[in-house]
Amino acid sequence: MADGNAGLAEQQWADVLSVAASSEYLLLVCDALEGLGVLASQRGEAAAGQRLLGAAARCRDDIGYVFRFGFEQQLIDQAWATIGPAPPHQPPLTWQAAAEAALGRN
């Protein structure tokens, strides 16, 4: 992710999410939420990582596209292993709600 520069990677994923969400490019929304979720997990922000990754998984389920490249799946698996599963009483956010939260629009 951006040659190890987490700040740059986060800004780039936020930019992608902003454009993708406004145009409803849902696969790209899913990718951006996953990217931001992985970065949150790497910072130790479990709740944010859980919300973002949970919303991305829900988005992928909604559009019926679950394929990921091996390196993508590895990053996501590592993120979940780091942050742990979301509490069962906390259903995943919609992609719209997750995008608004990630972009600071809530």
N, C-alpha and C positions, 0 to 999 in steps of 0.2 A: 504494500500500500504506500504509494508515493515515496518509494525508496527509503522507507523507514521513518519518514517525517510524519508523525501522527497528526500534528496540527494541520499540515497541508492536506493530508488525506481526509481529515474531517471536513475541512472547508470544501474540498472537491466533491465529497459525497453529499454535503448539504446543498451545494449548487445543483448537482444532478437531481437531488430529491425535489428541490424547488421547481425546476423546469418540468420534471416528469410528473409531479403531482398536479401542477396546473394544467397540464395537457392530458392527464390520465393515461400516461404510458405505464401501465401497471407492472409489466415485467421489470422495467427500469426502476419503478418505485420499490418493488420487492428487493432488488439488488442494492439500492441505496440504503434502505432500512437495515438490511443485513450488514452492509459495510459499517454503518454508524453503530449498530449493535455490537459488532466485533470490537470496534474501537472503544466503546463504552466498557466492555468486559475487560479489555486490556488495561483500562484506567482503574479497574476495580469498582466500577459503578454498576453493581449487580441489578438494582431495580430498573435502571435505564436500559441496560442490556437486555433484561428479560422482556421489557415492554417492546423494544424495537425488534428483537428477534422473534418474539411471539407474534407481533403484527405482520412481520414479513412472512412468517410461516402461514398465517391465516390468509394473507394476500395471495400467496402461491397456491394454496388450496382453492381459494375462490376462483382463480383464473385457470386452474387445472394444469399448472406447469410446475413440476417438481424437480426437473433436471438441474443438476449443478455439476460443474467440473470438479474433479478430485480435490484440487487446492482450495476451492470455495467451500466444499463440504468439510474439509479438514479444519479450516478456520472457524467455521460455525460450530463444529463439534468441540473444538478447543474452547470456544467462547462459552458454550453451555456447560462444559466441564468446570470452567472457572467460576461462573456465576451461579450455577445450580438452576434447577427448574423453577418456573414461576409458581407462586402459591396456587393451589387448586381453586381457591375462591376468587382468583383474579383472572377473568377471561381475557384473551388477547384483544388488544385494541383493533379497531378497524384501521386500514391503511391511512384513511383521511385523518383520524384522530392522532395516530402515531406521527404522521408527517407534520401536522400542526404543532405537536409537542416538540418534535425534533428541531423544527425551524423557529421555535419560540413564539408561535402565533396563538398560543392558548391563553 
